Amino acid sequence: MGEVGGEANASSSTPRVFISYASQDAAVAAALVEALEQHGIACWIAPRDVKAGALYADAIVRAISGTKAFVLVLSESAIASSHVSKEIERASSKKRTIIALRIDAAALTPALEYFLSESQWVNARAGNIDAAYVKLMDAIREPARAAPETLAPVARATSAGTASASHPRPRRNLILLAVGLAVVATVAALLADKLWLAKRAASERPVATVAPAAVPTTPAVSEKSVAVLPFVDMSQKKDQEYFSDGLSEELIDRLAHSPDLKVIARTSSFQFKGSKNDVRTIGQKLGVANVLEGSVRTSGKTLRVTAQLINASDGSHRWSETYDRDIGDVFKVQDSIADAVVTALKAAIAVSTSSATYRPKSTDAYNAYLRGVYFLRKYTKQDTERALVNFEEAIRLESRYADAWVRIAHVYNVRGLNYWITSKEAYAEARKAIDHALSIDSNSAPAYVVIGDIEANFRFDFEKSTAAFKRARELDPAIDIGDSAVWDAVSAGRLDDGIALSRQLVQSDPFNAGHLEDLAFALWIANRLPEAESTFRHLLELNSSYAVAHCELGQLLLSEHRADAALAIMSEEADQDSKWCVADAMWALGHRTEADALLAEAKAKHADTQALEIADAYAMRGDKDEAFKWLNRAYDNRESQLYVVRQHPMLRHLRDDPRFTELVRKLKLPE
């Protein structure tokens, strides 16, 4: 993030230092600045020292150029921060003295090894923190004489990669996912060293570590458990990834219909695409006894699929096969692989009362459908539009392709939830596509899941939503309706049930940032703030660009009167349409002119899509009349987050107002 900034409080004759840190280490950085300035060393740290109205990037560049030394709070979070990396690169190019205060043992990236190879190091991971501060101050005052510690090499752990946004911007509602549930590994905890180092005065709370209650217990690994890794695209041009990914997803979906098997959800298994981890490591990380992997090669009308089921404990093969087929036989190949896996694991595939999966006659239509799914999984505005084009192409080639119609409805649901179109347009277009799908296949379980979503999201018709989900389960007991059950419980005030259900989803799909967001929000609603904060931070460790998560964490910090930390985290928000949330932190810090300008801009741009967020801003300011004006606008917009308005933490002090009671009555929320 823009991790540093400001005018120092110490004498201008002393060396000014620039403090670079990741937002997760804000309390550590604040403690460091306090110690340095008490000893006469002036510091520049953001957001404290960014002048009102100044651009963060400009302020940071000027500050680095104007300081004598650059002090880095070096941690796992800092290593993962692109903003910290840019600050280090800038300091290096300006030939500033770089001194690293190392607070954990995280491995450096090659780029950071290069830039920090000649820097000085102070180890604060063990021993007395005061001694570390003394070494640091000596290095700042007399860099030529201070004896730097050498960087001890740390083995670089192989990462599963950055989690992709399996939910686009969930808005506390289900996004259709064709995957099954399974039990899997624990959520990683933050190092306790950071909490120790970040100890502050009683008036300031430290950055929370992951509370024990937020960490799911690792269950015993069942022999009837499997993760399907994304099959490798072996085509000559390497342009068939959408096809190999689609085949993998289909296998996950089919295996999830086995009541005997625990199958890892797509989001988590796909984290290992291109991973150098061996099968044993992957099995341990995902908590499964077996791994299915393979490759796909297409050439013209021919198809070669190689698949192998591997025992994760010792790497031995349970089953393997190579299929050379006409590309039109891809569905038969999928069936053969799924049957072989369940046979090898002595399981069975459940019989669904839903209609049999439609097998398009046109391979071009099927390819267009798979490309649509591939782009939809990226959950960006542009890729979602590309997905829609491909689903429409699939229908043009094969008009009775019901699954493609369902996916079109899903696209409009996603676009509405992300504020890319109005809720009214999202509902109208999604409903049109779903009605078309059901006219072709009246027993499509996925179609009823989407109906459940859009009726709750955009119409607040919870009777229809509940009935649709019930029908989907009747047609296909293995259908995944995921987060909807969580938010049914939360919206009705059954917070413990909602949190428990949310934890189950995290256990089954631990790399799913959307599930973590839902858990964090439910914990926040329940006023379990340390757990909520740590869950938000873990989400951002998995996916630092996850839309609106920085804004949500910042709002939580504001509720704890930690405005400086809130501004720092909100300034990192990746979703440009939501980044105006920094107005809330600026208001809390007393920068009223800048806050008013940002809010006015948001009202001009987002009145038809983000009225609830605007209402939140006015509620935080204590302006109830404006808050209710915008809440009613959100109702007219049919904005999906109103689903949890009774529990919404930003609106708590409005609940005693008769206007709030009237809004809840209009929403007809489930009890």
Residue pairs with C-beta under 8 A, 6 or more apart in sequence:
1 22
1 23
1 81
1 83
1 84
1 568
1 569
1 571
1 572
2 46
2 47
2 50
2 56
2 57
2 59
2 60
2 83
2 568
2 571
2 572
3 19
3 20
3 21
3 22
3 23
3 29
3 46
3 78
3 81
3 83
3 84
3 87
3 568
4 18
4 19
4 20
4 21
4 44
4 45
4 46
4 60
4 63
4 87
5 44
5 45
5 46
5 47
5 48
5 49
5 50
5 56
5 59
5 60
5 63
6 43
6 44
6 45
6 46
6 47
6 48
6 49
6 50
6 63
7 44
7 49
8 16
8 37
8 42
8 43
8 44
8 49
9 37
9 42
9 43
10 36
10 37
10 40
10 41
10 42
10 43
11 40
11 42
12 42
14 40
14 41
14 42
15 41
15 42
15 67
15 68
15 69
15 140
15 141
16 42
16 43
16 44
16 66
16 67
16 68
16 69
17 36
17 41
17 42
17 43
17 44
17 67
17 68
17 69
17 70
17 71
17 140
18 43
18 44
18 45
18 63
18 64
18 67
18 69
18 70
18 71
18 87
18 91
18 96
19 29
19 32
19 33
19 43
19 44
19 45
19 71
19 73
20 70
20 71
20 72
20 73
20 78
20 84
20 87
20 88
20 91
21 28
21 29
21 45
21 72
21 73
21 78
21 84
22 73
22 75
22 77
22 78
22 80
22 81
22 84
23 77
23 81
23 565
23 568
23 569
23 572
24 75
24 77
24 190
24 194
24 207
24 537
24 540
24 541
25 73
25 75
25 77
25 78
25 103
25 194
25 198
25 207
26 207
26 564
26 565
26 568
26 569
27 198
27 200
27 204
27 205
27 206
27 207
27 565
28 73
28 75
28 103
28 194
28 197
28 198
28 207
29 45
29 73
30 45
30 200
30 204
30 564
31 197
31 198
31 199
31 200
32 71
32 73
32 101
32 133
32 136
33 43
33 45
35 133
36 43
36 133
36 136
36 137
36 140
37 43
39 137
41 137
41 140
41 141
43 71
44 63
44 66
44 67
46 56
46 59
46 60
46 568
46 571
47 564
47 567
47 568
47 571
47 589
48 564
49 59
49 63
50 56
50 59
51 59
52 591
52 593
52 594
53 593
53 594
56 571
60 87
60 90
61 90
64 70
64 87
64 90
64 91
64 94
64 96
65 94
67 96
68 96
68 97
68 140
69 96
69 97
69 98
69 99
69 139
69 140
69 143
70 87
70 88
70 91
70 96
70 97
70 98
70 99
71 99
71 100
71 101
71 136
71 140
72 78
72 84
72 88
72 98
72 99
72 100
72 101
72 116
72 119
73 101
73 103
74 100
74 101
74 102
74 103
74 116
75 102
75 103
75 104
75 106
75 194
76 104
76 106
76 191
76 541
77 541
78 84
79 106
79 107
79 108
79 109
79 112
80 541
80 544
81 544
82 544
83 572
85 109
85 111
85 112
88 98
88 112
88 115
88 116
89 115
91 98
92 98
92 115
97 119
97 120
97 139
97 140
97 143
98 115
98 116
98 118
98 119
98 120
99 119
99 120
99 121
99 122
99 136
99 139
99 140
99 143
100 116
100 119
100 120
100 121
100 122
101 122
101 124
101 132
101 136
102 121
102 122
102 123
102 124
102 125
103 124
103 125
103 191
103 193
103 194
103 197
104 125
104 191
104 193
104 194
105 125
105 154
106 154
107 154
107 155
107 156
107 157
108 116
108 151
108 154
108 156
113 151
116 151
117 151
119 148
120 139
120 143
120 146
120 148
120 149
121 148
121 149
121 150
121 151
122 132
122 135
122 136
122 139
122 149
123 132
123 149
124 132
124 197
125 193
129 196
129 197
135 146
138 145
138 146
139 146
139 148
158 275
158 276
158 277
158 281
160 271
160 272
160 275
160 277
160 285
160 511
161 271
161 272
161 273
161 274
161 275
162 542
162 543
162 544
163 267
163 271
163 511
163 512
163 513
163 542
163 543
164 267
164 270
164 377
164 378
164 379
164 513
164 543
165 379
165 513
165 514
165 543
165 545
165 546
165 547
166 175
166 177
166 266
166 267
166 377
166 379
166 509
166 512
166 513
166 514
166 515
167 175
167 379
167 483
167 512
167 513
167 514
167 515
167 517
168 175
168 379
168 384
168 414
168 417
168 418
168 547
169 417
169 418
169 419
169 547
169 548
169 575
170 417
170 483
170 514
170 517
170 518
171 417
171 418
171 457
171 640
171 641
172 483
172 487
172 490
172 518
172 521
172 640
172 641
172 643
172 644
173 417
173 453
173 456
173 457
173 483
173 484
173 487
173 640
173 643
174 449
174 452
174 453
174 481
174 482
174 483
174 484
174 487
175 410
175 413
175 414
175 417
175 453
175 482
175 483
175 514
176 410
176 413
176 446
176 449
176 450
176 453
177 265
177 266
177 267
177 480
177 482
178 249
178 252
178 253
178 266
178 446
178 480
179 249
179 252
179 253
179 256
179 263
179 265
179 266
179 267
179 480
179 509
180 252
180 253
180 255
180 256
180 257
180 263
180 265
180 478
180 480
181 256
181 263
181 265
181 480
181 504
181 505
181 508
181 509
182 225
182 262
182 263
182 264
182 265
182 288
182 508
182 509
183 219
183 222
183 225
183 262
183 287
183 507
183 508
184 264
184 268
184 286
184 287
184 288
184 507
184 508
184 509
184 510
185 218
185 284
185 285
185 286
185 287
185 510
186 215
186 216
186 217
186 218
186 510
187 210
187 214
187 215
187 216
187 506
187 510
187 516
187 538
188 210
188 538
188 541
189 209
189 210
189 215
190 209
190 210
190 534
190 537
190 538
191 209
192 209
194 207
194 209
195 206
195 207
195 208
195 209
198 206
198 207
199 206
200 206
204 562
205 560
205 562
207 533
207 537
208 529
208 530
208 531
208 533
208 534
208 537
209 534
210 531
210 534
210 535
210 538
211 528
211 530
211 531
211 534
213 528
213 531
214 519
214 523
214 531
214 534
214 535
216 503
216 506
216 507
216 510
218 287
219 287
219 507
221 283
221 287
221 288
221 289
222 262
222 289
223 289
223 290
223 345
224 260
224 261
224 262
224 289
224 345
224 346
224 347
225 261
225 262
225 263
225 264
225 287
225 288
225 289
225 290
226 255
226 261
226 262
226 263
226 264
226 288
226 289
226 290
226 291
226 292
226 309
226 341
226 345
227 263
227 264
227 268
227 269
227 282
227 283
227 286
227 288
227 290
227 291
227 292
228 248
228 251
228 252
228 255
228 263
228 264
228 269
228 292
228 293
229 248
229 269
229 270
229 272
229 273
229 282
229 291
229 292
229 293
230 244
230 245
230 248
230 269
230 270
230 272
230 273
231 244
231 245
231 247
231 248
231 293
231 294
231 295
231 296
231 305
231 307
232 244
232 293
232 294
232 295
232 296
233 239
233 240
233 241
233 243
233 244
233 295
233 296
234 295
234 296
234 297
234 304
235 296
235 297
235 298
235 299
236 299
240 296
240 298
241 374
242 367
242 370
242 371
242 373
242 374
243 296
243 298
243 367
243 370
244 295
244 296
245 270
245 370
245 373
245 374
245 377
246 369
246 370
246 373
246 374
247 296
247 305
247 330
247 333
247 334
248 266
248 269
248 270
249 266
249 373
250 334
251 292
251 334
251 337
251 338
251 341
252 263
252 264
252 265
252 266
252 269
254 334
254 335
254 338
254 349
255 261
255 263
255 338
255 341
255 342
255 349
256 263
256 478
256 480
257 349
257 350
257 352
257 476
257 478
258 342
258 347
258 348
258 349
258 350
259 348
259 350
259 478
260 342
260 345
260 346
260 347
260 348
261 342
261 345
261 347
262 288
264 286
264 287
264 288
264 508
264 509
265 508
265 509
265 512
267 509
267 511
267 512
268 286
268 509
268 510
268 511
268 512
269 286
271 511
272 282
275 282
277 285
278 315
279 291
279 293
279 310
279 312
279 315
280 312
280 313
280 314
280 315
282 291
282 312
283 289
283 290
283 291
283 312
283 313
284 312
288 312
289 311
289 312
289 313
290 309
290 310
290 311
290 312
290 318
290 345
291 309
291 310
291 312
292 307
292 308
292 309
292 310
292 337
292 341
293 307
293 308
293 310
294 305
294 306
294 307
294 308
294 337
295 305
295 306
296 303
296 304
296 305
297 303
297 304
297 305
298 304
298 327
301 326
301 327
301 328
301 363
302 324
302 325
302 326
302 327
303 323
303 324
303 325
303 326
303 327
303 329
303 330
303 333
304 322
304 323
304 324
304 325
305 322
305 323
305 325
305 333
305 337
306 320
306 321
306 322
306 323
307 320
307 321
307 322
307 323
307 337
307 340
308 317
308 319
308 320
308 321
309 317
309 318
309 319
309 320
309 340
309 341
309 344
309 345
310 316
310 317
310 318
311 317
311 318
318 344
318 345
319 340
319 341
319 344
321 336
321 337
321 340
323 333
323 336
323 337
325 332
325 333
327 363
328 363
330 363
330 366
331 357
331 359
338 349
339 349
342 348
342 349
350 477
350 478
352 445
352 475
352 476
352 477
352 478
353 443
353 474
353 475
353 476
354 443
354 444
354 445
354 475
354 476
354 479
355 441
355 442
355 443
355 444
355 475
357 403
358 400
358 401
358 402
358 403
358 441
360 366
360 369
360 394
360 397
360 398
360 401
361 398
362 397
362 398
364 397
365 393
365 394
365 395
365 397
365 398
365 401
365 404
366 394
368 390
368 391
368 393
368 394
368 397
368 404
369 390
369 391
369 394
369 401
369 403
369 404
369 407
371 387
371 390
372 387
372 388
372 389
372 390
372 391
372 393
372 394
372 404
372 407
373 387
373 407
374 387
375 383
375 384
375 386
375 387
375 390
376 383
376 384
376 387
376 407
376 410
376 411
376 414
378 384
379 414
381 418
381 420
384 411
384 414
384 415
384 418
384 420
387 407
387 411
388 408
388 411
391 404
391 407
391 408
391 411
392 408
394 401
394 404
395 401
395 404
395 405
395 408
398 404
400 440
402 437
402 438
402 440
402 441
402 444
402 447
403 437
403 444
403 446
405 433
405 434
405 436
405 437
405 440
405 447
406 433
406 434
406 437
406 444
406 446
406 447
406 450
408 429
408 430
408 433
409 429
409 430
409 431
409 433
409 434
409 437
409 447
409 450
409 454
410 430
410 450
412 421
412 425
412 426
412 427
412 429
412 430
412 433
412 454
413 426
413 430
413 450
413 453
413 454
413 457
415 421
415 426
416 422
416 423
416 425
416 426
416 427
416 430
416 454
416 457
416 458
416 640
417 426
417 457
417 640
418 547
419 577
419 606
419 609
419 610
422 608
422 609
422 637
423 457
423 458
423 609
423 637
423 638
423 639
423 640
424 458
424 637
424 638
426 454
426 457
426 458
427 454
427 457
427 458
427 459
427 638
430 450
430 454
430 458
431 454
434 447
434 450
434 451
434 454
437 444
437 447
438 444
438 447
441 447
443 475
444 475
445 471
445 472
445 473
445 475
445 476
445 479
446 472
446 479
448 468
448 469
448 471
448 472
448 475
449 468
449 469
449 472
449 479
449 480
449 481
451 464
451 465
451 468
452 464
452 465
452 466
452 468
452 469
452 472
452 481
452 484
453 465
453 484
455 461
455 462
455 464
455 465
455 468
456 462
456 465
456 484
456 640
456 643
457 640
457 643
458 638
458 640
459 638
460 638
460 642
460 643
460 667
460 668
460 669
461 668
462 488
462 668
462 669
462 670
465 484
466 488
466 670
469 481
469 484
472 479
472 481
473 479
473 481
482 505
482 515
483 502
483 505
483 514
483 515
483 518
485 501
486 498
486 501
486 502
486 505
486 518
486 522
487 498
487 518
487 643
487 644
488 670
489 495
489 497
489 498
489 501
490 498
490 522
490 525
490 644
490 647
491 643
491 644
491 646
491 647
491 669
491 670
492 669
492 670
492 671
493 646
493 647
495 522
495 525
495 526
495 647
496 526
498 522
499 519
499 522
499 523
499 526
502 515
502 518
502 519
502 522
503 519
505 512
505 515
505 518
505 519
506 512
506 515
506 516
506 519
509 515
511 542
513 539
513 542
513 543
513 546
513 549
516 535
516 536
516 538
516 539
516 542
517 536
517 539
517 546
517 549
517 552
519 535
520 532
520 533
520 535
520 536
520 539
520 552
520 553
521 532
521 552
523 529
523 531
523 532
523 535
524 532
524 556
524 649
525 644
525 647
525 648
525 649
527 649
529 556
529 559
529 560
532 556
533 553
533 556
533 557
536 549
536 552
536 553
536 556
537 553
539 546
539 549
540 546
540 549
540 550
540 553
543 549
544 572
544 574
545 574
546 574
547 574
547 575
547 578
548 573
548 575
548 578
550 569
550 570
550 571
550 572
550 573
550 574
550 581
551 570
551 573
551 575
551 578
551 579
551 581
553 569
554 566
554 567
554 569
554 570
554 573
554 581
554 582
554 584
554 585
555 566
555 581
555 584
555 616
555 649
555 650
556 649
557 563
557 565
557 566
557 569
558 566
558 584
558 585
558 588
558 620
559 649
559 650
561 588
563 585
563 588
563 589
564 589
566 584
566 585
566 588
567 582
567 585
567 586
567 589
570 579
570 581
570 582
570 584
570 585
571 582
573 579
573 581
573 582
577 605
577 606
577 610
578 610
578 613
580 598
580 599
580 601
580 602
581 613
582 598
583 594
583 595
583 596
583 598
583 599
583 602
583 617
584 595
584 616
584 617
584 620
586 592
586 594
586 595
586 598
587 595
587 617
587 620
587 621
588 620
599 614
599 617
602 610
602 613
602 614
602 617
603 614
606 613
606 614
607 614
607 633
608 637
609 637
609 639
610 639
611 630
611 631
611 633
611 634
611 636
611 637
611 639
612 630
612 631
612 634
612 639
612 641
612 642
614 630
614 633
615 626
615 627
615 628
615 629
615 630
615 631
615 633
615 634
615 651
616 627
616 648
616 650
616 651
618 624
618 626
618 627
618 629
618 630
619 627
619 650
619 651
619 653
619 654
620 650
622 653
624 654
624 657
624 659
627 651
627 654
628 654
628 657
628 659
628 660
628 663
631 642
631 645
631 651
631 663
632 663
634 641
634 642
635 642
635 663
635 666
635 667
641 648
642 667
643 669
645 651
645 663
645 664
645 667
645 669
646 655
646 664
646 669
651 660
654 660
